[in-house]
Amino acid sequence: MAKEVLERKDIAEEFKWDLESFFKDLDAWEEEFKKAGKMAEDFQQHMGQFTKSSKGLLTALKDMERLLRSIANVYTYSSLKLDEDTRIGEHQSLNARAMNLYVEISSKIAFFEPELLTLDEETLKKYMEEEPELKVYEHYFENILRSKDHVLSAREEAILAQAGEVGAAPEKIFSMLNNADIKFPTIKDEEGNEVELTKGNFIPFMESKDREVRKRAFKEFYKVYYSLKNTFAATLDGELKNNIFNARIRNYKNTREASLDRNNIPLRVYDNLIKVVHEKLDTFYKYMDIRKRALGVDELHMYDIYTPIVKDVEFKIPYEEAVELVKKGLEPLGEEYLRVVEEGFTSRWIDVYENKGKRAGAYSGGTYDSKPYILLNYHETLDNVFTIAHEMGHSIHSYFTRKHQPYVYGNYSIFVAEVASTLNEALLLDYMLRTVKDKNEKLYLINHYLESFRATVFRQTMFAEFEQTINEHLEAGGALTADYLCETYRELNKKYYGPNVVIDEEIAIEWARIPHFYYNFYVFQYATGFSAAVALSKKILEEGQPAVDKYLEFLKSGSSDYPINVLKKAGVDMATEEPVRNAMKIFEELVDEMDKLIQ
């Protein structure tokens, strides 16, 4: 009998996030929806007026913040509801209406930045002296002025904003196809039971000790994606063309420059990452050889990459035990941090288990005014325990930022977003390595750390190189066909995994299931963030409270400074090659240690 994924109604409330504290019910959401629309209408009165006086500027900024907070709440709630079960038409409608309103509001406030840019630095300084409340916006003004060459006229900005919904279509189509419509077959598990294959249980299947189970899951999973390869290629093509259009219209040389400029990230940060990782691919090949030797296989296939290479060790960790383990691992961060961790676990921030129609994967979400919600699809694996620590890192970063920063700086840039999450994983791993007694379990954990490097540094850098390659191909007038994407992705897998790994035909379609390729040069930040997190976790464990204090200051800084500067204050300079080199050095040491231990 097939083990079916549960319907949402069959999961206990304690394991679902508490959206009632966000909006009491749909009537409350409808009220806020109308309120946001009304505020957008009222905001029009500032057009052509707010730059004339310091008081007018302050009033417009405050009205803008109220409006943005309102639409963020409306849109985020609709998105969370949709992710609970993407099949429900009412939730799809809610999310579509919220997106429509978001686009409409973006259009109505599009005049603001171009008009603000008519003020020069001297006038803004004068206004800040006249209205002390404007001082808080000093970094915001500086950042706006920095982007002056890329902001268009008020009319052009309004047109671009109105086109926003069209621009969002490729990602929306991909999400619906990848979450709601895609169907996978049932396969036999290790006990011979027929089990429904899902995106949620695919990686647990890849971790199976039974090689035939892994192979079956791998081939059946990617067969489904191959059957839809042209549709996935078309959605990705639409996404990239939208990004290219926006970059060109805003006077950027290319999409990569446009994306990194949003957070004032030098292009050399991206280039340094790929360069340093390329230099260390030989060490990665050595790790793959250790894996091949440890598994005792004649050929190492792509479906052998995820399974633990230490035999006779199994971590099967129920959710309640995982929670306690995470709390223990995060103890070096001190009482202030741990109090918030406890609140996250007890106040229903988290949607724990997979249900039919639920969005795959995991994330931390929410708004300035809501809880920092966490979506999980928890299976009782060690990887899933680390996912809890990871997403809790994001959420506590959000919590501290929102608590300590005004709304204008109440978020953090995506460049630093992966630091807090990965640091939590590093601390949890350190705790487990210190407390585990069994030699094989220790080896298992070392392997897990090496896998973190594989997945977060090497794999994400490969993704970053893929993203750069296909963007450059399209910008040069090339066509983004399914065959081109598959061939490019296959060749990169060959480069990164090395000569002793069989690059199975199925892996060439893996690009089709990666949502991050719709986030416009996001993925490289997983690798840079991991490198920064490794450096900071080392400082916390070695230096104690002084390092914790600096780290907490980083968590509370939000976007009150450029991300490179915020990280520098915490003790890491990502504008240099040093953090990635240091991370690679740790990887090399771990590979050498495992090489000696695995005979």
NUZA-627356 format. One record per residue (C-alpha): x, y, z; residue number from 1. Coordinates in Angstrom, 1 decimal, m for minus. Layout:
<pts>
[pt [X,Y,Z],NUM]
...
</pts>
This chain:
<pts>
[pt [0.0,0.0,0.0],1]
[pt [1.4,3.4,m1.0],2]
[pt [2.5,5.8,1.8],3]
[pt [0.6,9.0,0.8],4]
[pt [1.5,12.5,1.7],5]
[pt [m1.2,13.9,4.1],6]
[pt [m3.8,16.5,3.3],7]
[pt [m3.2,19.7,5.3],8]
[pt [m6.3,19.3,7.4],9]
[pt [m4.9,16.0,8.8],10]
[pt [m1.8,17.7,10.3],11]
[pt [m2.0,18.9,14.0],12]
[pt [m2.3,22.7,14.5],13]
[pt [0.8,22.8,16.6],14]
[pt [2.9,21.9,13.6],15]
[pt [1.4,24.7,11.4],16]
[pt [2.4,28.3,11.4],17]
[pt [0.1,30.8,13.1],18]
[pt [m1.2,33.1,10.4],19]
[pt [m4.2,34.2,12.5],20]
[pt [m1.8,36.5,14.4],21]
[pt [m0.9,38.1,11.0],22]
[pt [m4.5,38.6,9.8],23]
[pt [m7.3,37.3,12.0],24]
[pt [m9.3,36.1,9.0],25]
[pt [m9.8,36.9,5.3],26]
[pt [m12.2,39.8,6.2],27]
[pt [m9.3,41.5,8.0],28]
[pt [m7.1,40.9,5.0],29]
[pt [m9.7,42.4,2.7],30]
[pt [m9.9,45.5,4.9],31]
[pt [m6.1,45.9,4.7],32]
[pt [m6.2,45.3,0.9],33]
[pt [m8.7,48.2,0.5],34]
[pt [m6.7,50.4,2.9],35]
[pt [m3.5,49.9,0.9],36]
[pt [m5.4,50.8,m2.3],37]
[pt [m6.8,54.0,m0.7],38]
[pt [m3.3,55.0,0.7],39]
[pt [m1.9,54.6,m2.8],40]
[pt [m4.6,57.0,m4.2],41]
[pt [m3.9,59.5,m1.4],42]
[pt [m0.1,59.3,m2.0],43]
[pt [m0.6,61.0,m5.4],44]
[pt [m1.1,64.3,m3.6],45]
[pt [2.7,64.4,m3.0],46]
[pt [3.5,64.4,m6.7],47]
[pt [5.4,67.5,m7.6],48]
[pt [5.1,68.9,m4.1],49]
[pt [7.2,66.9,m1.6],50]
[pt [10.6,68.2,m2.7],51]
[pt [9.7,71.8,m2.0],52]
[pt [10.3,71.7,1.8],53]
[pt [11.8,69.6,4.5],54]
[pt [8.4,69.1,6.1],55]
[pt [6.9,68.0,2.8],56]
[pt [9.7,65.4,2.3],57]
[pt [9.3,64.0,5.8],58]
[pt [5.5,63.7,5.4],59]
[pt [5.9,61.9,2.0],60]
[pt [8.5,59.5,3.4],61]
[pt [6.2,58.6,6.4],62]
[pt [3.2,58.1,4.1],63]
[pt [5.4,56.0,1.8],64]
[pt [6.4,53.8,4.7],65]
[pt [2.8,53.2,5.9],66]
[pt [1.8,52.3,2.3],67]
[pt [4.8,49.9,1.8],68]
[pt [4.2,48.2,5.1],69]
[pt [0.5,47.7,4.3],70]
[pt [1.1,46.2,0.8],71]
[pt [3.9,44.0,2.2],72]
[pt [1.5,42.6,4.7],73]
[pt [m1.2,42.0,2.1],74]
[pt [1.1,40.4,m0.4],75]
[pt [3.1,38.3,2.1],76]
[pt [0.0,36.9,3.8],77]
[pt [m1.4,35.9,0.4],78]
[pt [1.9,34.2,m0.5],79]
[pt [2.0,32.3,2.7],80]
[pt [m1.6,31.1,2.3],81]
[pt [m0.8,30.0,m1.3],82]
[pt [2.3,28.1,m0.2],83]
[pt [0.2,26.1,2.4],84]
[pt [m1.6,24.4,m0.5],85]
[pt [m0.8,25.7,m4.0],86]
[pt [m3.8,23.7,m5.5],87]
[pt [m6.5,25.9,m3.8],88]
[pt [m8.1,28.3,m6.2],89]
[pt [m9.1,30.8,m3.5],90]
[pt [m5.5,31.1,m2.4],91]
[pt [m4.3,31.5,m6.0],92]
[pt [m6.9,34.3,m6.5],93]
[pt [m5.8,36.0,m3.2],94]
[pt [m2.2,35.9,m4.3],95]
[pt [m3.0,37.2,m7.8],96]
[pt [m5.1,40.1,m6.5],97]
[pt [m2.3,41.0,m4.1],98]
[pt [0.2,40.9,m6.9],99]
[pt [m2.1,43.1,m9.0],100]
[pt [m2.4,45.6,m6.2],101]
[pt [1.4,45.5,m5.6],102]
[pt [2.0,46.4,m9.3],103]
[pt [m0.6,49.1,m9.2],104]
[pt [0.9,50.7,m6.1],105]
[pt [4.4,50.4,m7.6],106]
[pt [3.1,52.4,m10.6],107]
[pt [1.5,55.0,m8.4],108]
[pt [4.6,55.7,m6.3],109]
[pt [7.0,55.4,m9.3],110]
[pt [7.3,59.2,m9.4],111]
[pt [8.9,59.4,m5.9],112]
[pt [12.5,58.4,m6.6],113]
[pt [12.9,60.4,m9.8],114]
[pt [11.5,63.5,m8.0],115]
[pt [13.7,62.9,m5.0],116]
[pt [16.7,62.8,m7.3],117]
[pt [16.0,66.4,m8.4],118]
[pt [17.3,67.3,m4.9],119]
[pt [21.1,67.7,m4.7],120]
[pt [23.2,66.7,m1.7],121]
[pt [23.4,70.2,m0.3],122]
[pt [19.6,70.6,m0.3],123]
[pt [19.1,67.3,1.4],124]
[pt [21.7,68.3,4.1],125]
[pt [19.8,71.6,4.6],126]
[pt [16.5,69.7,4.9],127]
[pt [18.0,67.3,7.5],128]
[pt [19.1,70.3,9.6],129]
[pt [15.7,71.8,9.4],130]
[pt [13.8,68.5,10.2],131]
[pt [15.9,66.4,12.6],132]
[pt [13.6,63.4,12.0],133]
[pt [15.0,63.3,8.4],134]
[pt [18.5,62.4,9.8],135]
[pt [17.5,58.8,10.1],136]
[pt [17.2,58.7,6.3],137]
[pt [20.8,59.8,5.6],138]
[pt [22.0,56.4,4.4],139]
[pt [18.8,56.0,2.4],140]
[pt [19.4,59.3,0.6],141]
[pt [23.1,58.4,0.0],142]
[pt [22.1,55.1,m1.6],143]
[pt [19.4,56.7,m3.8],144]
[pt [21.8,59.4,m5.0],145]
[pt [24.4,56.6,m5.8],146]
[pt [21.9,55.1,m8.3],147]
[pt [21.0,58.4,m10.0],148]
[pt [22.4,57.3,m13.4],149]
[pt [20.0,54.3,m13.4],150]
[pt [16.7,55.9,m12.3],151]
[pt [14.5,57.1,m15.2],152]
[pt [12.0,59.8,m15.5],153]
[pt [8.8,59.7,m13.4],154]
[pt [6.7,58.7,m16.5],155]
[pt [9.2,56.0,m17.5],156]
[pt [9.4,54.6,m14.0],157]
[pt [5.5,54.4,m13.9],158]
[pt [5.5,52.5,m17.2],159]
[pt [8.1,50.1,m15.9],160]
[pt [6.2,49.6,m12.7],161]
[pt [3.0,48.8,m14.6],162]
[pt [4.9,46.2,m16.6],163]
[pt [5.9,44.6,m13.3],164]
[pt [3.1,42.0,m13.4],165]
[pt [4.1,40.9,m16.9],166]
[pt [7.7,40.7,m15.8],167]
[pt [6.7,38.5,m12.9],168]
[pt [4.9,36.0,m15.1],169]
[pt [7.8,33.6,m15.9],170]
[pt [8.5,32.9,m12.2],171]
[pt [4.8,32.5,m11.5],172]
[pt [4.4,30.0,m14.3],173]
[pt [7.5,28.1,m13.2],174]
[pt [6.2,28.0,m9.6],175]
[pt [2.8,26.7,m10.6],176]
[pt [4.3,24.1,m12.9],177]
[pt [7.0,23.1,m10.4],178]
[pt [4.8,23.0,m7.3],179]
[pt [1.1,22.6,m8.2],180]
[pt [0.9,20.8,m11.6],181]
[pt [4.0,18.6,m11.7],182]
[pt [3.3,14.9,m10.9],183]
[pt [5.8,12.2,m10.0],184]
[pt [5.2,8.4,m10.0],185]
[pt [5.4,6.0,m7.0],186]
[pt [8.5,4.0,m6.6],187]
[pt [9.6,1.1,m4.3],188]
[pt [11.4,2.1,m1.1],189]
[pt [14.0,0.1,0.8],190]
[pt [11.3,m2.2,2.2],191]
[pt [9.6,m2.7,m1.1],192]
[pt [6.7,m0.4,m0.3],193]
[pt [5.2,1.7,m3.1],194]
[pt [5.9,5.4,m2.1],195]
[pt [4.8,8.5,m3.9],196]
[pt [7.9,10.4,m5.1],197]
[pt [7.8,14.1,m4.3],198]
[pt [10.2,17.0,m4.3],199]
[pt [10.1,16.8,m0.5],200]
[pt [11.2,13.2,m0.2],201]
[pt [13.6,13.2,m3.3],202]
[pt [16.7,14.1,m1.3],203]
[pt [15.9,11.5,1.5],204]
[pt [15.6,9.0,m1.4],205]
[pt [19.0,10.2,m2.7],206]
[pt [20.4,9.5,0.8],207]
[pt [19.1,5.9,0.9],208]
[pt [21.7,3.2,1.6],209]
[pt [20.1,1.1,m1.1],210]
[pt [21.7,2.0,m4.4],211]
[pt [18.9,0.7,m6.5],212]
[pt [16.4,2.9,m4.6],213]
[pt [18.6,5.9,m5.3],214]
[pt [19.0,5.1,m8.9],215]
[pt [15.3,4.5,m9.4],216]
[pt [14.3,7.7,m7.6],217]
[pt [16.9,9.7,m9.6],218]
[pt [15.9,8.4,m13.0],219]
[pt [12.1,8.6,m12.4],220]
[pt [12.4,12.1,m10.8],221]
[pt [14.3,13.6,m13.7],222]
[pt [12.3,11.8,m16.3],223]
[pt [9.4,14.0,m15.3],224]
[pt [11.5,17.1,m15.8],225]
[pt [12.7,15.9,m19.2],226]
[pt [9.1,15.5,m20.3],227]
[pt [8.6,19.2,m19.6],228]
[pt [12.0,20.5,m20.7],229]
[pt [10.8,22.9,m23.4],230]
[pt [8.3,24.5,m21.1],231]
[pt [10.9,25.0,m18.3],232]
[pt [13.3,26.4,m20.9],233]
[pt [10.6,28.9,m22.1],234]
[pt [9.9,30.1,m18.6],235]
[pt [13.6,30.6,m17.8],236]
[pt [14.1,32.4,m21.2],237]
[pt [11.2,34.8,m20.3],238]
[pt [12.7,35.5,m16.8],239]
[pt [16.2,36.3,m18.2],240]
[pt [14.8,38.4,m21.0],241]
[pt [12.8,40.4,m18.5],242]
[pt [16.0,41.0,m16.5],243]
[pt [18.0,41.9,m19.6],244]
[pt [15.3,44.4,m20.6],245]
[pt [15.3,46.1,m17.1],246]
[pt [19.1,46.2,m17.0],247]
[pt [19.4,47.8,m20.4],248]
[pt [16.6,50.3,m19.9],249]
[pt [18.4,51.4,m16.7],250]
[pt [21.7,51.9,m18.4],251]
[pt [23.6,49.0,m17.0],252]
[pt [26.1,47.0,m19.1],253]
[pt [24.5,43.7,m18.2],254]
[pt [22.2,41.9,m15.8],255]
[pt [24.9,40.9,m13.5],256]
[pt [26.1,44.5,m13.0],257]
[pt [22.5,45.6,m12.5],258]
[pt [21.8,42.9,m9.9],259]
[pt [24.9,43.4,m7.8],260]
[pt [24.6,47.2,m7.9],261]
[pt [21.4,47.1,m6.0],262]
[pt [23.4,46.3,m2.9],263]
[pt [26.6,48.1,m4.0],264]
[pt [28.5,44.8,m4.3],265]
[pt [31.7,45.0,m6.4],266]
[pt [31.7,42.6,m9.4],267]
[pt [35.1,41.3,m8.1],268]
[pt [33.3,39.6,m5.2],269]
[pt [31.5,37.4,m7.8],270]
[pt [34.7,36.9,m9.9],271]
[pt [36.8,36.1,m6.9],272]
[pt [34.4,33.4,m5.8],273]
[pt [34.5,31.5,m9.1],274]
[pt [38.3,32.0,m9.4],275]
[pt [39.2,30.7,m5.9],276]
[pt [36.7,27.7,m6.2],277]
[pt [38.2,26.8,m9.6],278]
[pt [41.7,26.8,m8.0],279]
[pt [40.4,24.2,m5.5],280]
[pt [38.6,21.9,m7.8],281]
[pt [41.4,19.3,m7.4],282]
[pt [40.6,19.0,m3.7],283]
[pt [36.9,18.5,m4.6],284]
[pt [37.9,15.8,m7.1],285]
[pt [39.9,14.2,m4.2],286]
[pt [36.7,14.3,m2.1],287]
[pt [34.8,12.6,m4.8],288]
[pt [37.5,9.9,m5.0],289]
[pt [37.1,9.3,m1.2],290]
[pt [33.4,9.0,m1.7],291]
[pt [33.9,6.5,m4.5],292]
[pt [36.3,4.4,m2.4],293]
[pt [34.1,4.6,0.7],294]
[pt [31.0,3.4,m1.1],295]
[pt [33.0,0.6,m2.8],296]
[pt [31.6,1.3,m6.3],297]
[pt [33.3,0.8,m9.6],298]
[pt [31.7,4.0,m10.9],299]
[pt [30.5,7.0,m8.9],300]
[pt [27.2,8.2,m10.4],301]
[pt [25.3,11.4,m9.7],302]
[pt [22.8,9.4,m7.7],303]
[pt [25.7,8.4,m5.3],304]
[pt [26.5,12.0,m4.4],305]
[pt [24.0,12.5,m1.5],306]
[pt [24.1,9.2,0.4],307]
[pt [26.3,9.3,3.5],308]
[pt [29.6,7.6,2.9],309]
[pt [30.0,6.3,6.4],310]
[pt [28.3,3.0,6.7],311]
[pt [26.2,1.6,9.6],312]
[pt [25.2,5.1,10.9],313]
[pt [21.7,6.4,10.7],314]
[pt [20.4,9.6,12.2],315]
[pt [16.6,9.3,12.4],316]
[pt [15.6,12.4,14.4],317]
[pt [11.9,13.1,15.3],318]
[pt [11.1,16.8,15.1],319]
[pt [10.8,17.3,18.9],320]
[pt [14.4,15.9,19.3],321]
[pt [15.6,18.1,16.4],322]
[pt [14.3,21.2,18.2],323]
[pt [16.3,20.3,21.4],324]
[pt [19.4,19.6,19.4],325]
[pt [19.3,22.9,17.6],326]
[pt [18.8,24.8,20.9],327]
[pt [21.9,23.0,22.3],328]
[pt [24.0,23.8,19.3],329]
[pt [23.2,27.5,19.4],330]
[pt [24.1,28.0,23.1],331]
[pt [27.5,29.8,22.2],332]
[pt [25.3,32.7,20.9],333]
[pt [24.2,33.5,24.5],334]
[pt [21.0,34.1,26.3],335]
[pt [19.7,37.0,24.3],336]
[pt [19.8,34.9,21.1],337]
[pt [18.4,31.8,22.8],338]
[pt [15.4,33.6,24.2],339]
[pt [14.3,34.4,20.6],340]
[pt [15.0,30.8,19.5],341]
[pt [12.7,29.6,22.2],342]
[pt [10.0,32.1,21.1],343]
[pt [10.3,30.9,17.5],344]
[pt [9.7,27.2,18.5],345]
[pt [6.9,27.9,21.0],346]
[pt [5.0,30.7,19.2],347]
[pt [4.2,28.8,16.0],348]
[pt [6.6,30.5,13.6],349]
[pt [7.1,27.2,11.9],350]
[pt [5.0,25.2,9.4],351]
[pt [6.7,21.8,9.9],352]
[pt [5.5,18.9,7.8],353]
[pt [4.9,18.3,4.1],354]
[pt [1.3,18.1,2.9],355]
[pt [m0.3,17.7,m0.5],356]
[pt [0.0,20.8,m2.6],357]
[pt [2.4,22.5,m0.2],358]
[pt [5.3,24.5,m1.7],359]
[pt [8.5,22.4,m1.7],360]
[pt [11.7,23.2,0.1],361]
[pt [12.2,25.6,3.0],362]
[pt [12.3,29.3,3.6],363]
[pt [12.0,32.1,6.2],364]
[pt [9.4,34.8,5.4],365]
[pt [7.2,37.4,7.0],366]
[pt [7.2,41.2,7.1],367]
[pt [8.3,44.0,9.4],368]
[pt [5.0,43.7,11.3],369]
[pt [4.6,39.9,11.4],370]
[pt [6.3,36.9,12.9],371]
[pt [9.3,35.7,11.0],372]
[pt [7.5,32.7,9.5],373]
[pt [9.4,29.5,8.6],374]
[pt [8.2,27.0,6.0],375]
[pt [9.7,23.4,6.3],376]
[pt [8.9,20.0,4.8],377]
[pt [10.4,18.1,7.7],378]
[pt [11.6,14.5,7.2],379]
[pt [13.5,12.9,10.1],380]
[pt [17.0,13.3,8.5],381]
[pt [20.1,15.0,9.7],382]
[pt [19.9,17.3,6.7],383]
[pt [16.4,18.4,7.8],384]
[pt [17.7,19.1,11.4],385]
[pt [20.3,21.5,9.9],386]
[pt [17.5,23.0,7.7],387]
[pt [15.7,24.0,11.0],388]
[pt [18.9,25.6,12.3],389]
[pt [19.4,27.3,8.9],390]
[pt [15.9,28.8,8.6],391]
[pt [15.9,29.8,12.3],392]
[pt [19.1,31.8,11.6],393]
[pt [17.3,33.7,8.9],394]
[pt [14.3,34.3,11.1],395]
[pt [16.3,35.6,14.1],396]
[pt [18.3,37.8,11.8],397]
[pt [14.9,39.3,10.7],398]
[pt [13.6,39.5,14.2],399]
[pt [16.7,41.4,15.5],400]
[pt [16.8,43.7,12.4],401]
[pt [13.1,44.6,12.7],402]
[pt [13.3,45.1,16.5],403]
[pt [16.4,47.4,16.3],404]
[pt [16.0,49.3,13.0],405]
[pt [13.4,51.7,11.8],406]
[pt [11.3,50.5,8.8],407]
[pt [13.6,52.2,6.2],408]
[pt [16.4,49.8,7.3],409]
[pt [14.2,47.0,8.6],410]
[pt [15.4,44.4,6.2],411]
[pt [18.8,43.1,5.2],412]
[pt [20.3,42.7,1.8],413]
[pt [20.4,39.3,0.1],414]
[pt [24.2,39.5,0.2],415]
[pt [24.3,39.0,3.9],416]
[pt [21.1,36.9,4.1],417]
[pt [22.9,33.5,4.1],418]
[pt [25.4,34.4,6.8],419]
[pt [23.2,34.1,9.9],420]
[pt [21.6,30.9,8.6],421]
[pt [24.9,29.1,7.7],422]
[pt [26.6,30.3,10.9],423]
[pt [23.8,28.4,12.9],424]
[pt [24.6,25.3,10.9],425]
[pt [28.3,25.6,11.7],426]
[pt [27.6,26.0,15.4],427]
[pt [25.2,23.0,15.4],428]
[pt [27.8,20.9,13.7],429]
[pt [30.5,21.9,16.1],430]
[pt [28.3,20.9,19.0],431]
[pt [27.5,17.5,17.5],432]
[pt [31.2,16.8,16.7],433]
[pt [32.1,17.6,20.3],434]
[pt [29.4,15.5,21.9],435]
[pt [29.2,12.5,19.7],436]
[pt [31.0,9.4,21.1],437]
[pt [30.9,6.9,18.3],438]
[pt [33.8,7.1,15.8],439]
[pt [31.6,6.3,12.9],440]
[pt [29.1,8.9,13.9],441]
[pt [31.9,11.5,14.1],442]
[pt [33.0,10.5,10.6],443]
[pt [29.4,10.8,9.5],444]
[pt [29.3,14.4,10.8],445]
[pt [32.7,15.3,9.1],446]
[pt [31.1,14.0,6.0],447]
[pt [28.1,16.1,6.6],448]
[pt [30.3,19.2,6.9],449]
[pt [32.1,18.3,3.7],450]
[pt [28.6,17.9,2.1],451]
[pt [27.8,21.4,3.3],452]
[pt [30.9,22.7,1.4],453]
[pt [29.8,20.6,m1.7],454]
[pt [26.3,21.9,m1.7],455]
[pt [26.8,25.5,m0.5],456]
[pt [30.2,26.5,m1.9],457]
[pt [31.0,24.2,m4.9],458]
[pt [27.4,23.5,m6.1],459]
[pt [26.2,27.1,m5.7],460]
[pt [29.3,28.5,m7.4],461]
[pt [28.6,26.1,m10.3],462]
[pt [25.0,27.5,m10.3],463]
[pt [26.5,31.0,m10.3],464]
[pt [28.7,30.2,m13.2],465]
[pt [25.8,28.6,m15.1],466]
[pt [23.7,31.8,m14.5],467]
[pt [26.5,34.0,m15.7],468]
[pt [27.1,31.9,m18.8],469]
[pt [23.4,31.7,m19.9],470]
[pt [22.9,35.4,m19.3],471]
[pt [26.0,36.3,m21.3],472]
[pt [24.8,33.9,m24.1],473]
[pt [21.4,35.6,m24.2],474]
[pt [22.8,39.1,m24.0],475]
[pt [25.0,38.3,m27.0],476]
[pt [22.0,37.3,m29.0],477]
[pt [22.0,33.6,m28.4],478]
[pt [18.9,31.4,m28.0],479]
[pt [18.0,29.8,m24.7],480]
[pt [16.7,26.4,m25.9],481]
[pt [16.3,23.4,m23.7],482]
[pt [19.1,21.6,m25.6],483]
[pt [21.5,24.6,m25.0],484]
[pt [20.6,24.7,m21.3],485]
[pt [21.1,21.0,m20.8],486]
[pt [24.4,20.9,m22.7],487]
[pt [25.8,23.9,m20.8],488]
[pt [24.6,22.4,m17.4],489]
[pt [26.1,19.0,m18.3],490]
[pt [29.5,20.5,m19.2],491]
[pt [29.6,22.5,m15.9],492]
[pt [28.9,19.3,m13.9],493]
[pt [31.8,17.7,m15.7],494]
[pt [34.1,20.6,m14.8],495]
[pt [33.1,20.7,m11.2],496]
[pt [32.7,17.0,m10.3],497]
[pt [35.8,15.9,m12.2],498]
[pt [36.9,13.0,m14.4],499]
[pt [36.1,10.2,m11.9],500]
[pt [32.4,10.9,m11.6],501]
[pt [29.9,9.6,m14.2],502]
[pt [27.8,12.6,m15.3],503]
[pt [24.5,10.8,m15.9],504]
[pt [22.3,12.0,m18.7],505]
[pt [19.5,12.9,m16.3],506]
[pt [21.6,15.5,m14.4],507]
[pt [21.6,17.8,m17.5],508]
[pt [18.0,18.7,m16.7],509]
[pt [18.6,19.6,m13.1],510]
[pt [18.6,23.3,m13.9],511]
[pt [14.8,23.0,m14.6],512]
[pt [13.9,22.5,m11.0],513]
[pt [16.1,25.2,m9.4],514]
[pt [13.8,28.1,m8.3],515]
[pt [16.9,30.3,m7.6],516]
[pt [17.6,30.8,m11.3],517]
[pt [14.5,33.1,m11.2],518]
[pt [16.1,35.3,m8.5],519]
[pt [18.5,37.2,m10.8],520]
[pt [22.1,36.4,m9.6],521]
[pt [21.1,35.3,m6.1],522]
[pt [22.9,32.0,m5.8],523]
[pt [26.5,33.2,m5.5],524]
[pt [25.6,34.7,m2.2],525]
[pt [25.1,31.2,m0.7],526]
[pt [28.8,30.5,m1.3],527]
[pt [30.0,34.0,m0.1],528]
[pt [27.6,33.8,2.8],529]
[pt [28.9,30.4,3.8],530]
[pt [32.5,31.6,3.7],531]
[pt [31.7,34.6,5.9],532]
[pt [29.7,32.3,8.3],533]
[pt [32.6,29.9,8.7],534]
[pt [34.9,32.8,9.6],535]
[pt [32.4,34.3,12.1],536]
[pt [31.5,31.0,13.8],537]
[pt [35.3,30.3,14.3],538]
[pt [35.6,33.7,16.0],539]
[pt [32.6,33.1,18.2],540]
[pt [33.9,29.7,19.3],541]
[pt [37.4,31.0,19.9],542]
[pt [36.8,34.5,21.3],543]
[pt [33.5,34.0,23.1],544]
[pt [31.5,37.1,24.2],545]
[pt [33.4,39.9,22.4],546]
[pt [32.8,38.0,19.1],547]
[pt [29.1,37.3,20.0],548]
[pt [28.6,41.0,20.8],549]
[pt [30.0,42.0,17.3],550]
[pt [27.8,39.3,15.7],551]
[pt [24.6,40.4,17.4],552]
[pt [25.4,44.0,16.3],553]
[pt [25.6,42.7,12.8],554]
[pt [22.2,40.9,13.2],555]
[pt [20.7,44.2,14.4],556]
[pt [22.1,46.4,11.7],557]
[pt [19.7,45.6,8.9],558]
[pt [20.4,47.7,5.9],559]
[pt [21.6,50.7,7.8],560]
[pt [24.9,50.5,5.9],561]
[pt [26.0,48.8,2.7],562]
[pt [26.3,45.0,3.2],563]
[pt [30.0,44.8,2.6],564]
[pt [30.5,47.4,5.5],565]
[pt [28.0,45.7,7.8],566]
[pt [30.0,42.4,7.5],567]
[pt [33.3,44.2,7.9],568]
[pt [32.2,45.5,11.3],569]
[pt [31.4,41.9,12.3],570]
[pt [35.0,41.0,11.3],571]
[pt [34.8,39.7,7.7],572]
[pt [35.9,41.6,4.5],573]
[pt [34.1,40.0,1.5],574]
[pt [35.7,42.4,m0.9],575]
[pt [38.9,40.3,m0.7],576]
[pt [39.6,36.7,m1.6],577]
[pt [40.5,35.9,2.0],578]
[pt [37.2,34.6,3.4],579]
[pt [36.7,32.2,0.4],580]
[pt [40.3,31.1,0.6],581]
[pt [40.0,30.4,4.4],582]
[pt [36.8,28.4,3.8],583]
[pt [38.6,26.4,1.1],584]
[pt [41.5,25.8,3.6],585]
[pt [39.1,24.3,6.1],586]
[pt [37.6,22.1,3.3],587]
[pt [41.1,20.9,2.4],588]
[pt [41.9,20.0,6.0],589]
[pt [38.6,18.1,6.4],590]
[pt [39.2,16.2,3.1],591]
[pt [42.7,15.2,4.3],592]
[pt [41.4,14.1,7.7],593]
[pt [38.7,12.0,6.0],594]
[pt [41.2,10.5,3.6],595]
[pt [43.2,9.2,6.5],596]
[pt [40.2,7.8,8.4],597]
[pt [38.4,6.1,5.4],598]
[pt [40.5,3.1,4.5],599]
</pts>
